C-alpha cells in the first residue's frame, strides 16, 4: 500500500488565504468580503495587495451575502469569508433566495468548521452545514483535506460558474497532498488501492483514514481510501467502481452523519449497488469545548474510529 507522509502541519484556512491572494494577482474580477474576521480567514495579504477589491461588512453576515449577490451582476466574482456557522445557518435565507435560487456566482468560504474549531464550543462548532448547503439546488459543496488542496480548491472555484460552498478548518493538520496536484471539482481521488473495504473520507478525516489504512494493513486488512473533496456533485463513478471490488464501505467525515457525505454515498449505493456501509461522524449531537484532538477522539472522528468501523462493516459482508 502506498504510504503517505508529511513534513509539516498547516491550517486549511491558510490554504484559502494563500489561494485568494494568488487569485487577486491573476483574476481582476475576484473581490473579497469579510464579516469582521480578517485574521481568522487569513485574508490580510489579499487586502494589502488589493484594498480597492475588499469590503469589510462587519458583523452583518446576511448583509454580506446580499452585497456579494449584487456584485455578481456587474461581473465580479465575490468570495465571502466568515466562520462556517455564520456562513450557513445564520444566513441561510439570504443564501437560498439571493444566491442559490438566483444562480449567482458567489463563493461562500467558511472557516472553523466542525469540532476542530475547539475551545469556542458547541455554539460555534457547526456540524450540519454540509447538509444545509448540499440541499440547495445548483450549490456546489467542497470540503478539502489539507493546506495544498484547500489552496487549489480556492483557485479552482473562481473558474466555476455558479454558487459554491467551500468548507475548511482552524487547526494545523498534516500537509500530504501534492502541491502541484490538479483540483477537479466533482472528481474524487483514489489514494490507496485495496480489496477488503472502501473508505470514503472528506476533510480532516482523509488523513485519519490513511492512518487507519496503515493500521489495518498491519492486521492483514486491505483498505482502499478515496478522498471525496467535492460532496456535491458527488463522484459516484469512483465510489461504485471501488465497492464493486471490496463489497463494503465506510464513510468518514467531521460532520453529523445525518445530512453529510455518508448519506449522499448511501443514496448512491441504494440506487445503484446496495452495499453494507458504516458511518464515521458525529451521531446527532452538538459538540463541546475542548482541544481539537480531545474532541476528535471523544466523538469518534479519528483513525481508531475508522479502524473500528472497518472491522464492523467487514463482519457484515
MITI-693400 format. One record per residue (C-alpha): y, x, z; residue in one letter. Coordinates in pm, 1 decimal, always signed. Layout:
BEGIN
Y,X,Z,A
...
//
This chain:
BEGIN
+0.0,+0.0,+0.0,X
+348.8,+120.8,-79.9,X
+528.7,+238.5,+232.8,X
+895.5,+158.6,+290.1,X
+1113.4,+386.9,+497.7,X
+1479.7,+405.8,+579.8,X
+1724.4,+684.3,+659.7,X
+1999.1,+473.9,+814.0,X
+2088.6,+134.2,+951.9,X
+2388.7,-60.5,+825.0,X
+2506.7,-414.8,+874.6,X
+2472.9,-650.3,+580.6,X
+2830.6,-772.2,+632.3,X
+2945.4,-421.5,+536.2,X
+2749.1,-463.7,+214.0,X
+2957.2,-772.5,+148.1,X
+3280.2,-590.2,+228.8,X
+3198.8,-297.5,+2.0,X
+3083.0,-526.3,-277.9,X
+3404.9,-726.5,-253.0,X
+3609.4,-406.4,-264.7,X
+3430.0,-299.0,-583.2,X
+3493.9,-639.2,-738.7,X
+3861.2,-600.9,-653.4,X
+3869.7,-289.7,-868.9,X
+3674.3,-430.7,-1162.4,X
+3745.7,-803.5,-1182.0,X
+4112.6,-909.6,-1169.4,X
+4018.9,-1276.1,-1123.1,X
+3848.1,-1218.0,-787.7,X
+4055.8,-1332.2,-490.4,X
+3963.0,-1349.8,-123.7,X
+4038.5,-1588.8,+160.3,X
+3962.2,-1547.4,+529.5,X
+3980.3,-1766.6,+838.3,X
+4118.5,-1509.2,+1082.2,X
+3810.1,-1283.1,+1083.5,X
+3908.5,-998.2,+850.9,X
+3746.6,-724.5,+1059.6,X
+3425.8,-916.2,+1118.3,X
+3386.9,-984.4,+746.0,X
+3476.5,-622.9,+651.5,X
+3749.5,-735.4,+412.3,X
+4003.1,-471.1,+516.9,X
+3968.3,-240.5,+217.5,X
+3989.1,-522.8,-35.8,X
+4312.4,-637.8,+130.2,X
+4453.7,-284.7,+138.3,X
+4395.3,-242.4,-234.0,X
+4479.2,-599.2,-339.7,X
+4728.1,-753.5,-94.3,X
+4854.0,-999.0,-356.2,X
+4499.2,-1133.8,-407.2,X
+4427.8,-1213.9,-42.6,X
+4505.9,-1530.0,+156.2,X
+4488.3,-1535.8,+535.8,X
+4434.1,-1901.9,+615.9,X
+4395.5,-1870.0,+991.5,X
+4159.5,-2080.3,+1199.7,X
+4163.5,-2360.6,+943.1,X
+3831.8,-2335.6,+764.8,X
+3847.9,-2677.2,+597.7,X
+4184.6,-2587.2,+452.4,X
+4039.6,-2256.7,+328.4,X
+3771.0,-2437.8,+128.4,X
+4030.2,-2671.1,-22.4,X
+4255.3,-2383.5,-123.2,X
+3959.6,-2197.4,-273.7,X
+3860.9,-2500.9,-480.2,X
+4216.8,-2527.5,-608.8,X
+4232.0,-2162.0,-705.0,X
+3936.9,-2205.5,-939.7,X
+4141.4,-2446.1,-1152.6,X
+4359.1,-2154.5,-1256.9,X
+4060.2,-1936.9,-1343.5,X
+4038.5,-1741.9,-1019.6,X
+3706.6,-1658.3,-852.6,X
+3762.9,-1716.4,-479.2,X
+3544.9,-1555.5,-212.8,X
+3585.2,-1727.4,+125.5,X
+3494.1,-1540.9,+442.3,X
+3413.2,-1652.7,+795.6,X
+3112.3,-1688.2,+1027.0,X
+2816.6,-1883.8,+887.9,X
+2862.4,-2155.7,+1149.5,X
+3221.0,-2215.1,+1039.7,X
+3139.4,-2163.7,+670.2,X
+2898.7,-2457.7,+659.9,X
+2874.1,-2703.1,+949.6,X
+3244.7,-2714.0,+1026.0,X
+3347.6,-2767.1,+663.4,X
+3051.8,-2949.6,+512.5,X
+3253.7,-3245.3,+387.5,X
+3502.6,-3019.3,+208.6,X
+3221.7,-2816.2,+50.3,X
+3039.1,-3128.5,-62.6,X
+3337.7,-3307.0,-212.3,X
+3575.3,-3032.6,-326.9,X
+3325.9,-2762.8,-428.0,X
+2972.1,-2888.6,-498.7,X
+3048.9,-3236.2,-635.2,X
+3338.2,-3097.1,-836.4,X
+3136.0,-2798.7,-960.2,X
+3399.7,-2549.1,-852.6,X
+3335.6,-2176.2,-889.8,X
+3375.3,-2095.2,-518.6,X
+3175.3,-1820.0,-345.4,X
+3119.8,-1917.8,+19.4,X
+3045.8,-1592.0,+200.5,X
+2906.2,-1630.7,+550.2,X
+2855.7,-1359.5,+809.0,X
+2697.4,-1363.6,+1157.6,X
+2413.9,-1598.1,+1056.0,X
+2109.3,-1661.9,+1273.1,X
+2021.3,-1547.6,+1623.8,X
+2107.4,-1186.0,+1542.4,X
+2469.5,-1284.5,+1598.2,X
+2356.8,-1202.3,+1951.5,X
+2561.0,-1235.8,+2265.0,X
+2802.8,-1502.4,+2135.0,X
+2526.6,-1755.4,+2194.4,X
+2398.1,-2083.6,+2056.4,X
+2730.9,-2236.5,+1954.8,X
+2782.0,-1956.6,+1701.0,X
+2418.3,-1889.1,+1600.6,X
+2370.7,-2133.9,+1317.1,X
+2006.4,-2180.1,+1221.6,X
+2040.4,-2479.4,+990.7,X
+2288.2,-2350.1,+732.1,X
+2032.9,-2276.8,+459.2,X
+1911.7,-2634.9,+481.8,X
+2264.0,-2773.4,+471.7,X
+2358.5,-2574.1,+166.0,X
+2039.5,-2597.8,-37.4,X
+2057.6,-2979.0,-22.7,X
+2386.1,-2978.5,-213.7,X
+2334.4,-3030.0,-588.3,X
+2423.6,-2725.0,-801.5,X
+2467.6,-2498.1,-495.8,X
+2304.4,-2154.3,-528.1,X
+2182.1,-2014.9,-192.9,X
+2134.7,-1640.0,-142.3,X
+2014.9,-1454.2,+170.0,X
+1982.3,-1077.2,+102.5,X
+1779.9,-842.4,+321.4,X
+1982.2,-522.6,+373.0,X
+2312.6,-347.1,+301.7,X
+2226.1,-244.0,-54.1,X
+2100.8,-585.3,-155.5,X
+2398.8,-762.0,+1.9,X
+2641.8,-539.9,-186.8,X
+2454.7,-601.8,-511.9,X
+2442.8,-976.4,-448.8,X
+2816.1,-990.4,-377.5,X
+2889.6,-825.3,-711.4,X
+2636.0,-1038.8,-898.5,X
+2767.3,-1376.9,-783.0,X
+3110.2,-1305.9,-932.5,X
+2949.3,-1336.6,-1275.8,X
+2764.1,-1655.3,-1186.3,X
+2945.1,-1970.4,-1292.5,X
+2922.4,-2224.2,-1012.4,X
+2928.9,-2257.5,-633.3,X
+2733.5,-2002.9,-429.7,X
+2646.7,-1973.0,-61.3,X
+2595.2,-1606.2,+33.4,X
+2449.5,-1553.8,+382.7,X
+2446.3,-1223.8,+572.2,X
+2449.6,-1086.7,+925.9,X
+2612.4,-894.4,+1205.5,X
+2367.5,-626.8,+1330.7,X
+2284.6,-292.1,+1178.2,X
+1944.4,-315.2,+1011.2,X
+1732.6,-69.4,+808.3,X
+1854.5,+5.3,+455.3,X
+1538.2,+22.0,+244.9,X
+1609.1,-141.2,-91.4,X
+1709.0,+98.3,-372.4,X
+2082.8,+143.5,-409.2,X
+2063.0,+100.3,-786.3,X
+1825.9,-197.9,-786.4,X
+1942.0,-477.2,-1015.8,X
+2015.3,-803.9,-838.7,X
+1896.9,-1102.1,-1039.1,X
+1979.9,-1444.9,-899.3,X
+1668.5,-1660.1,-872.3,X
+1416.6,-1377.6,-911.2,X
+1204.6,-1269.4,-615.3,X
+1090.0,-910.5,-573.3,X
+731.6,-811.8,-500.9,X
+748.7,-524.8,-253.2,X
+378.6,-465.0,-186.8,X
+54.1,-567.9,-352.9,X
-213.6,-743.1,-151.9,X
-525.0,-956.0,-183.9,X
-573.3,-1131.4,+150.3,X
-241.3,-1302.0,+223.1,X
+102.7,-1358.7,+71.0,X
+406.9,-1303.6,+294.5,X
+725.8,-1453.3,+153.8,X
+1029.6,-1341.5,+352.3,X
+1407.0,-1359.3,+333.6,X
+1699.5,-1182.4,+502.0,X
+1628.4,-979.2,+815.2,X
+1264.3,-1091.3,+811.6,X
+1188.6,-889.4,+497.2,X
+1188.5,-561.3,+689.1,X
+989.5,-718.4,+973.6,X
+734.9,-841.7,+718.8,X
+697.4,-494.4,+571.8,X
+631.0,-358.4,+919.2,X
+378.1,-635.2,+974.6,X
+205.5,-549.5,+646.1,X
+159.4,-190.5,+761.5,X
+9.1,-307.0,+1090.8,X
-221.7,-544.4,+906.2,X
-332.8,-274.3,+664.4,X
-441.7,-62.7,+960.7,X
-662.8,-356.1,+1060.0,X
-808.3,-395.4,+712.8,X
-594.5,-689.0,+601.0,X
-421.1,-656.5,+262.3,X
-81.2,-830.7,+256.9,X
+138.6,-895.8,-45.2,X
+506.1,-902.5,+60.0,X
+764.8,-1080.6,-154.0,X
+1139.5,-1061.5,-95.0,X
+1292.3,-1400.7,-170.7,X
+1664.8,-1326.6,-163.1,X
+1751.3,-1641.2,-358.0,X
+1634.4,-1952.8,-178.3,X
+1784.7,-2183.0,-439.3,X
+1692.4,-2166.5,-720.1,X
+1354.3,-2060.5,-583.8,X
+1137.4,-1822.5,-785.2,X
+831.9,-2046.8,-797.8,X
+652.1,-1831.3,-1052.7,X
+623.9,-1522.7,-831.9,X
+501.8,-1732.4,-537.6,X
+241.8,-1928.6,-732.2,X
+110.2,-1615.1,-901.4,X
+63.4,-1447.5,-564.4,X
-109.2,-1735.3,-384.0,X
-347.0,-1779.7,-678.1,X
-475.6,-1435.8,-580.9,X
-453.6,-1446.1,-199.7,X
-526.8,-1810.6,-122.4,X
-288.0,-1836.7,+173.7,X
+75.8,-1776.2,+258.9,X
+315.8,-1702.8,+546.3,X
+688.9,-1768.6,+513.2,X
+930.5,-1576.1,+734.9,X
+1299.1,-1645.8,+794.0,X
+1572.4,-1621.8,+1057.8,X
+1634.6,-1994.5,+1034.7,X
+1496.2,-2323.4,+1158.6,X
+1158.2,-2391.4,+997.4,X
+1297.8,-2739.1,+932.9,X
+1504.1,-2715.3,+615.5,X
+1464.4,-2347.1,+540.9,X
+1279.2,-2123.7,+297.0,X
+940.4,-2230.1,+433.3,X
+997.2,-2594.1,+345.6,X
+1107.6,-2503.7,-7.6,X
+790.7,-2298.6,-51.6,X
+575.0,-2578.5,+93.0,X
+720.6,-2824.1,-158.6,X
+645.0,-2586.7,-445.1,X
+287.6,-2542.7,-326.8,X
+226.2,-2912.7,-269.1,X
+340.6,-2995.8,-621.9,X
+158.7,-2713.2,-798.3,X
-113.8,-2544.1,-592.7,X
-178.5,-2679.8,-239.8,X
-229.0,-2373.7,-20.8,X
-265.7,-2315.5,+353.6,X
+66.0,-2199.0,+498.9,X
+207.2,-2078.1,+830.5,X
+577.0,-2068.0,+916.1,X
+766.7,-1790.4,+1096.5,X
+1109.5,-1917.6,+1201.5,X
+1278.0,-2095.5,+1489.0,X
+1096.6,-2415.3,+1580.2,X
+1354.7,-2696.0,+1600.2,X
+1565.2,-2520.7,+1863.4,X
+1906.2,-2371.4,+1926.9,X
+1947.4,-2005.7,+2018.7,X
+2098.2,-1848.6,+2329.8,X
+2290.8,-1542.5,+2439.0,X
+2113.0,-1206.7,+2424.2,X
+2078.5,-891.8,+2218.9,X
+1951.0,-935.2,+1862.4,X
+1621.5,-760.7,+1942.5,X
+1565.3,-973.5,+2252.7,X
+1628.7,-1293.8,+2061.9,X
+1418.9,-1198.3,+1760.1,X
+1126.7,-1131.1,+1993.7,X
+1175.7,-1441.9,+2208.8,X
+1199.6,-1679.3,+1913.6,X
+911.6,-1521.9,+1723.8,X
+1110.5,-1362.3,+1443.2,X
+969.5,-1010.1,+1445.0,X
+680.0,-814.8,+1296.0,X
+448.2,-918.2,+1579.0,X
+510.6,-1284.2,+1499.2,X
+437.2,-1226.8,+1131.0,X
+109.4,-1049.8,+1216.4,X
+7.5,-1340.7,+1439.5,X
+89.3,-1595.1,+1167.2,X
-106.8,-1398.0,+907.8,X
-419.8,-1390.9,+1121.8,X
-390.0,-1762.8,+1185.4,X
-342.4,-1856.2,+819.3,X
-636.1,-1637.7,+709.2,X
-855.6,-1815.9,+961.6,X
-763.0,-2145.5,+794.7,X
-861.9,-2042.5,+442.2,X
//
